Amino acid sequence: MPGPVLIAPDKFKGTLTAPEVAEAVAAGLRQARPDVELRLAPVADGGDGTVDAALAAGYARMTVPVSGPTGYPVDTEIAYDGETAVVELASASGLALLDPDDLDALGASSDGTGEALLAALSTGAQRIVLGVGGSACTDGGAGLLTVLGARILDANGNPVAPGGGPLAGVGEIDLSGLDPRIGEVDLILASDVNNPLTGPNGAAHVYGPQKGANPEQVELLDAALARYAQAMKAAGGRDVAEQPGAGAAGGVGFAALAALGATMRPGVDVVLDLVGFHDRLDGAGLVITGEGALDEQTLHGKAPAGVAARAIEAGIPVIAIAGRCELTQERLAEAGIDAAYALLDVEPDPQRCMADPAPILTTLAATLAENHL
């Protein structure tokens, strides 16, 4: 087999992190072909797992206590290397931090993500990557902005309460107190969400129900976000409510774009640059990527598709490995993936695949090695 094998998977959601997937695959390849050089480069699509990918690439770790989406304390992690700091919304204001029976569609806030951004600014980084996805809140990023020094006031000049619901009473937004350091960094919004802030395709209508919002609350949140956007425009913020990505993470995308001067980039592209994927790809003879489920969503901005696209440009074949594969060979080929292997091919019991996937993944990787190396 000419050239090293580059192992660049995303997480298997709910079971293994991307670094754990990469290690399990590497173990199987070593069993079958101990002579092959391996390069491990776990990746992500800009959502949860983004900090893990940066840490695996050698970034330093900072643990920061922040306010969770409903106010209770949680620890989030920042990755930084002196020039770049990486903040992940999911671990500060994420839906996974809440019990499914304890969601707060109207009151959950993005305060913790703002606190994580403050910590990132303290590192002296020249660039901050804000990976969004999996948020518990639909507050338009109001909590984040308040933590950074903005004032969001009601008609009487009093601070608006946390959450998306209270934004229905916004009277004025004052951005003059924003931490001046935010204007001195290159803020990158890493997201693949193309929804606008409001309307039938907006943050409340599309994502509100999964955050616990009933139909009446969805309408309330949508109207509240519209009022908030008007106040933001009046405050001198960029008029970006209709821009694709403004609806990301319950409107955190809107806050970053409108008030913080962020630039939005596809999440997987940001992560591949963070981990030095181009350099790791150089000279490789095969790329192995994957995620928990290979399906139609994979082909629209998910990590395996991004990995495959870069490998194709370099003329390197790609094999995918997953918990399950729902794509036909034709669809895989369209994405540049030559073949796919699934845990369910080895272990037909989905419960066992979820309960202890690592050894099954190692067995599967050994089979892959025998067929392709």
DOTI-728156 format. One record per residue (C-alpha): residue in three letters; residue number from 1; x, y, z. Coordinates in Angstrom, 3 decimals, decimal comma. Layout:
! residues N
 rest  nr        x        y        z
  ala NUM        X        Y        Z
...
This chain:
! residues 373
 rest  nr        x        y        z
  met   1    0,000    0,000    0,000
  pro   2    1,669    3,252   -1,081
  gly   3    1,625    6,028    1,490
  pro   4    0,289    6,321    5,037
  val   5   -3,361    5,864    5,989
  leu   6   -5,035    9,039    7,263
  ile   7   -7,800    8,276    9,788
  ala   8  -10,139   11,284    9,958
  pro   9  -13,544   10,381   11,441
  asp  10  -16,165   12,461   13,197
  lys  11  -17,737   11,233   16,447
  phe  12  -20,223    8,381   16,669
  lys  13  -22,815   10,506   18,412
  gly  14  -23,895    9,235   21,795
  thr  15  -21,193    6,547   21,951
  leu  16  -17,657    7,527   20,937
  thr  17  -15,839   10,826   20,481
  ala  18  -13,976   11,359   17,233
  pro  19  -10,582   10,682   18,893
  glu  20  -11,989    7,444   20,338
  val  21  -13,265    6,398   16,913
  ala  22   -9,879    7,141   15,375
  glu  23   -8,075    5,063   18,017
  ala  24  -10,439    2,106   17,579
  val  25   -9,990    2,171   13,805
  ala  26   -6,235    2,448   14,205
  ala  27   -6,206   -0,596   16,499
  gly  28   -7,951   -2,693   13,856
  leu  29   -5,632   -1,538   11,094
  arg  30   -2,576   -2,334   13,202
  gln  31   -3,895   -5,828   13,880
  ala  32   -4,277   -6,562   10,188
  arg  33   -1,379   -4,532    8,772
  pro  34    1,188   -3,605   11,432
  asp  35    3,536   -2,377    8,701
  val  36    1,283    0,479    7,539
  glu  37    1,982    4,019    8,766
  leu  38   -1,082    5,632   10,371
  arg  39   -1,945    9,278   10,815
  leu  40   -4,817   10,150   13,147
  ala  41   -6,753   13,365   12,526
  pro  42  -10,192   13,242   14,223
  val  43  -12,509   15,926   12,864
  ala  44  -15,914   17,562   13,435
  asp  45  -18,423   19,628   11,488
  gly  46  -18,278   22,738   13,670
  gly  47  -20,770   21,513   16,285
  asp  48  -20,047   19,355   19,310
  gly  49  -16,674   17,703   18,989
  thr  50  -14,980   20,763   17,504
  val  51  -12,921   21,403   20,647
  asp  52  -12,066   17,679   20,860
  ala  53  -10,710   17,804   17,313
  ala  54   -8,552   20,835   18,107
  leu  55   -7,236   19,227   21,295
  ala  56   -6,364   16,036   19,411
  ala  57   -4,408   18,208   16,950
  gly  58   -2,257   19,542   19,789
  tyr  59   -4,097   22,611   21,051
  ala  60   -3,901   23,383   24,776
  arg  61   -6,955   22,872   26,992
  met  62   -8,606   25,430   29,249
  thr  63  -11,512   24,416   31,492
  val  64  -13,910   27,282   32,174
  pro  65  -16,859   27,302   34,628
  val  66  -19,856   28,922   32,931
  ser  67  -23,609   29,269   33,303
  gly  68  -25,485   26,425   31,653
  pro  69  -28,505   27,091   29,446
  thr  70  -30,860   27,319   32,427
  gly  71  -28,388   29,033   34,747
  tyr  72  -26,852   26,189   36,714
  pro  73  -23,030   25,944   36,555
  val  74  -21,298   23,712   34,017
  asp  75  -17,693   23,347   32,907
  thr  76  -16,859   23,980   29,283
  glu  77  -13,530   23,564   27,536
  ile  78  -11,669   25,915   25,238
  ala  79   -8,865   24,837   22,928
  tyr  80   -6,146   27,351   22,111
  asp  81   -2,681   27,482   20,587
  gly  82   -1,600   31,092   21,095
  glu  83   -2,989   32,372   17,822
  thr  84   -6,404   30,673   17,704
  ala  85   -8,944   29,842   20,406
  val  86  -11,855   27,466   19,831
  val  87  -15,180   27,806   21,662
  glu  88  -17,961   25,243   21,370
  leu  89  -21,524   26,360   22,080
  ala  90  -22,777   22,814   22,645
  ser  91  -20,722   22,374   25,805
  ala  92  -21,805   25,703   27,295
  ser  93  -25,372   26,302   26,095
  gly  94  -26,211   22,951   24,558
  leu  95  -29,391   20,925   24,543
  ala  96  -27,475   17,830   25,651
  leu  97  -26,734   19,563   28,964
  leu  98  -30,416   19,425   29,927
  asp  99  -32,597   16,561   31,021
  pro 100  -35,241   15,948   28,326
  asp 101  -37,872   16,550   31,016
  asp 102  -36,289   19,865   32,044
  leu 103  -36,174   21,851   28,792
  asp 104  -36,902   25,571   28,945
  ala 105  -37,901   26,718   25,474
  leu 106  -38,636   30,308   26,502
  gly 107  -36,051   30,850   29,231
  ala 108  -32,911   28,992   28,139
  ser 109  -30,089   31,395   27,332
  ser 110  -26,686   31,629   25,665
  asp 111  -24,985   33,331   28,633
  gly 112  -22,512   30,469   29,060
  thr 113  -21,295   30,806   25,494
  gly 114  -20,638   34,489   26,140
  glu 115  -18,659   33,565   29,240
  ala 116  -16,638   31,083   27,193
  leu 117  -15,943   33,798   24,606
  leu 118  -14,671   36,087   27,369
  ala 119  -12,294   33,341   28,464
  ala 120  -11,157   32,895   24,864
  leu 121  -10,435   36,630   24,623
  ser 122   -8,277   36,335   27,754
  thr 123   -5,937   33,931   25,941
  gly 124   -4,774   36,761   23,697
  ala 125   -5,803   34,842   20,591
  gln 126   -5,943   36,762   17,340
  arg 127   -8,686   34,512   16,000
  ile 128  -11,621   32,880   17,771
  val 129  -13,608   30,055   16,224
  leu 130  -17,159   29,822   17,574
  gly 131  -18,567   26,404   16,744
  val 132  -22,337   26,444   16,981
  gly 133  -24,888   23,662   16,906
  gly 134  -26,999   21,721   19,365
  ser 135  -28,135   24,754   21,342
  ala 136  -30,794   24,598   24,056
  cys 137  -31,792   28,246   23,611
  thr 138  -33,693   30,396   21,154
  asp 139  -32,572   33,735   22,577
  gly 140  -31,030   35,222   19,458
  gly 141  -27,675   35,288   21,217
  ala 142  -29,003   37,932   23,613
  gly 143  -27,434   36,198   26,602
  leu 144  -24,087   35,996   24,853
  leu 145  -24,176   39,702   23,971
  thr 146  -25,205   40,728   27,487
  val 147  -22,241   38,880   28,985
  leu 148  -19,958   40,649   26,502
  gly 149  -21,262   44,032   27,666
  ala 150  -24,318   44,840   25,558
  arg 151  -27,479   46,154   27,233
  ile 152  -30,824   44,726   26,128
  leu 153  -33,582   46,754   27,679
  asp 154  -37,380   46,790   27,815
  ala 155  -39,573   49,812   27,137
  asn 156  -38,946   51,077   30,683
  gly 157  -35,173   50,844   30,383
  asn 158  -34,873   47,760   32,540
  pro 159  -32,747   44,751   31,522
  val 160  -34,752   42,086   29,710
  ala 161  -34,826   38,721   31,486
  pro 162  -32,797   35,817   30,043
  gly 163  -34,208   33,650   27,271
  gly 164  -36,007   34,032   23,994
  gly 165  -39,491   34,597   25,394
  pro 166  -38,687   37,876   27,170
  leu 167  -37,324   39,329   23,928
  ala 168  -40,951   40,046   23,074
  gly 169  -40,561   43,054   25,374
  val 170  -37,343   44,479   23,905
  gly 171  -37,421   48,245   23,606
  glu 172  -33,791   49,128   23,002
  ile 173  -30,378   47,541   22,495
  asp 174  -27,187   49,373   23,447
  leu 175  -24,023   47,902   21,940
  ser 176  -21,673   50,650   23,144
  gly 177  -20,470   48,626   26,124
  leu 178  -19,362   45,556   24,173
  asp 179  -15,921   44,354   25,218
  pro 180  -13,587   46,234   22,838
  arg 181  -11,358   43,160   22,479
  ile 182  -14,056   41,495   20,374
  gly 183  -13,375   44,035   17,643
  glu 184   -9,682   43,198   17,669
  val 185  -10,043   39,498   16,865
  asp 186  -11,072   37,629   13,771
  leu 187  -14,286   35,907   14,878
  ile 188  -15,254   32,894   12,777
  leu 189  -18,772   31,474   13,027
  ala 190  -18,419   27,782   12,190
  ser 191  -21,823   26,534   11,074
  asp 192  -23,614   24,651    8,330
  val 193  -27,064   25,947    9,236
  asn 194  -28,551   28,074    6,466
  asn 195  -31,749   29,152    8,203
  pro 196  -32,620   32,842    8,579
  leu 197  -33,444   34,204   12,021
  thr 198  -37,236   34,334   11,651
  gly 199  -40,120   33,094    9,552
  pro 200  -41,247   29,574    8,631
  asn 201  -37,639   28,504    8,037
  gly 202  -36,277   30,433   10,999
  ala 203  -34,749   29,437   14,311
  ala 204  -38,003   29,152   16,258
  his 205  -40,092   27,277   13,700
  val 206  -37,436   24,791   12,603
  tyr 207  -35,544   24,148   15,824
  gly 208  -37,823   25,391   18,603
  pro 209  -39,846   22,163   18,920
  gln 210  -36,751   20,049   19,650
  lys 211  -35,961   22,511   22,454
  gly 212  -39,343   21,944   24,044
  ala 213  -41,408   24,669   22,395
  asn 214  -45,074   23,931   21,719
  pro 215  -46,784   25,540   18,686
  glu 216  -47,916   28,580   20,682
  gln 217  -44,405   29,077   22,074
  val 218  -42,901   28,748   18,609
  glu 219  -45,037   31,660   17,413
  leu 220  -44,141   33,692   20,497
  leu 221  -40,426   33,066   20,012
  asp 222  -40,581   33,914   16,314
  ala 223  -42,309   37,221   17,030
  ala 224  -39,872   37,964   19,860
  leu 225  -36,881   37,346   17,600
  ala 226  -38,377   39,634   14,941
  arg 227  -38,742   42,435   17,493
  tyr 228  -35,209   41,805   18,723
  ala 229  -33,886   42,016   15,146
  gln 230  -35,604   45,374   14,656
  ala 231  -34,038   46,692   17,858
  met 232  -30,640   45,395   16,752
  lys 233  -30,929   47,255   13,452
  ala 234  -31,894   50,438   15,305
  ala 235  -28,846   49,993   17,534
  gly 236  -26,547   50,004   14,525
  gly 237  -26,117   46,273   14,182
  arg 238  -25,772   44,710   10,740
  asp 239  -29,077   43,951    9,047
  val 240  -28,564   40,201    8,713
  ala 241  -31,795   38,641   10,027
  glu 242  -32,555   37,179    6,600
  gln 243  -29,003   36,031    5,958
  pro 244  -28,459   32,264    5,812
  gly 245  -26,963   31,212    9,120
  ala 246  -28,607   33,920   11,229
  gly 247  -30,891   31,230   12,636
  ala 248  -27,989   29,021   13,725
  ala 249  -28,033   27,936   17,379
  gly 250  -31,293   29,644   18,196
  gly 251  -30,112   32,925   16,745
  val 252  -26,596   32,976   18,214
  gly 253  -25,536   33,128   14,576
  phe 254  -27,522   36,359   14,232
  ala 255  -25,855   37,930   17,274
  ala 256  -22,380   36,997   16,060
  leu 257  -23,012   38,328   12,558
  ala 258  -25,036   41,420   13,486
  ala 259  -23,207   42,696   16,543
  leu 260  -19,795   41,031   16,710
  gly 261  -18,663   41,298   13,101
  ala 262  -18,265   37,546   12,700
  thr 263  -17,550   35,835    9,404
  met 264  -19,493   32,636    8,744
  arg 265  -17,725   29,628    7,227
  pro 266  -18,810   25,996    6,735
  gly 267  -18,054   24,199    9,976
  val 268  -16,196   21,247    8,496
  asp 269  -13,914   23,533    6,472
  val 270  -13,042   25,486    9,607
  val 271  -12,245   22,310   11,534
  leu 272  -10,155   20,805    8,732
  asp 273   -8,070   23,976    8,711
  leu 274   -7,797   23,930   12,514
  val 275   -6,350   20,416   12,548
  gly 276   -3,951   21,026    9,672
  phe 277   -5,740   18,538    7,456
  his 278   -3,991   19,634    4,272
  asp 279   -0,559   18,859    5,714
  arg 280   -1,704   15,528    7,136
  leu 281   -3,172   14,572    3,780
  asp 282    0,132   15,141    1,996
  gly 283    1,506   11,836    0,730
  ala 284   -1,330    9,698    2,133
  gly 285   -2,367    6,618    0,199
  leu 286   -5,821    6,182    1,726
  val 287   -8,226    8,228    3,827
  ile 288  -10,669    6,644    6,273
  thr 289  -13,489    8,870    7,500
  gly 290  -16,947    8,296    8,970
  glu 291  -19,559    9,103   11,596
  gly 292  -22,305    7,353   13,520
  ala 293  -24,778    7,337   10,636
  leu 294  -23,982    7,773    6,967
  asp 295  -27,189    9,166    5,497
  glu 296  -28,440   11,964    3,283
  gln 297  -27,475   14,557    5,915
  thr 298  -23,885   13,364    5,617
  leu 299  -23,789   14,674    2,067
  his 300  -24,801   18,203    3,114
  gly 301  -21,964   19,726    5,080
  lys 302  -21,166   16,917    7,477
  ala 303  -17,571   16,011    8,289
  pro 304  -17,191   12,854    6,141
  ala 305  -18,311   14,717    3,024
  gly 306  -15,855   17,521    3,741
  val 307  -13,021   15,069    4,324
  ala 308  -13,869   13,191    1,128
  ala 309  -13,985   16,402   -0,916
  arg 310  -10,457   17,348    0,108
  ala 311   -9,172   13,832   -0,458
  ile 312  -10,677   13,804   -3,970
  glu 313   -8,881   17,064   -4,780
  ala 314   -5,640   15,355   -3,785
  gly 315   -6,472   12,205   -5,766
  ile 316   -6,581    9,986   -2,682
  pro 317   -9,211    7,206   -2,297
  val 318  -11,664    7,379    0,605
  ile 319  -13,291    4,629    2,679
  ala 320  -16,034    5,413    5,208
  ile 321  -16,822    3,596    8,416
  ala 322  -20,029    4,103   10,394
  gly 323  -22,487    2,724   12,872
  arg 324  -24,974    2,305   10,067
  cys 325  -24,976    3,236    6,389
  glu 326  -28,194    4,304    4,673
  leu 327  -26,577    5,504    1,442
  thr 328  -26,469    3,529   -1,773
  gln 329  -23,137    2,868   -3,437
  glu 330  -24,134    5,408   -6,077
  arg 331  -24,730    8,145   -3,466
  leu 332  -21,477    7,295   -1,732
  ala 333  -19,630    7,554   -5,034
  glu 334  -21,150   10,972   -5,677
  ala 335  -19,558   12,113   -2,411
  gly 336  -16,230   10,621   -3,415
  ile 337  -16,456    7,655   -1,040
  asp 338  -15,296    4,410   -2,624
  ala 339  -16,762    2,017   -0,044
  ala 340  -18,483    2,051    3,341
  tyr 341  -18,350   -0,333    6,282
  ala 342  -20,932   -0,347    9,081
  leu 343  -20,928   -1,806   12,582
  leu 344  -24,243   -3,436   11,785
  asp 345  -22,420   -5,507    9,143
  val 346  -20,477   -7,160   11,965
  glu 347  -22,950   -6,976   14,833
  pro 348  -26,613   -7,013   13,722
  asp 349  -27,873   -6,053   17,189
  pro 350  -28,126   -2,211   17,282
  gln 351  -28,205   -2,238   21,090
  arg 352  -24,813   -3,938   21,262
  cys 353  -23,439   -1,533   18,686
  met 354  -24,529    1,383   20,855
  ala 355  -23,483   -0,167   24,168
  asp 356  -19,889   -1,088   23,261
  pro 357  -18,967    0,019   19,747
  ala 358  -15,177    0,271   20,086
  pro 359  -14,283   -3,441   19,809
  ile 360  -16,763   -3,896   16,957
  leu 361  -15,204   -0,919   15,215
  thr 362  -11,750   -2,430   15,647
  thr 363  -12,924   -5,724   14,120
  leu 364  -14,504   -3,834   11,233
  ala 365  -11,321   -1,837   10,630
  ala 366   -9,303   -5,058   10,464
  thr 367  -11,650   -6,325    7,739
  leu 368  -11,290   -3,016    5,908
  ala 369   -7,500   -3,364    6,068
  glu 370   -7,608   -6,880    4,628
  asn 371   -9,731   -5,658    1,711
  his 372   -7,999   -2,377    0,914
  leu 373   -4,429   -2,391    2,251
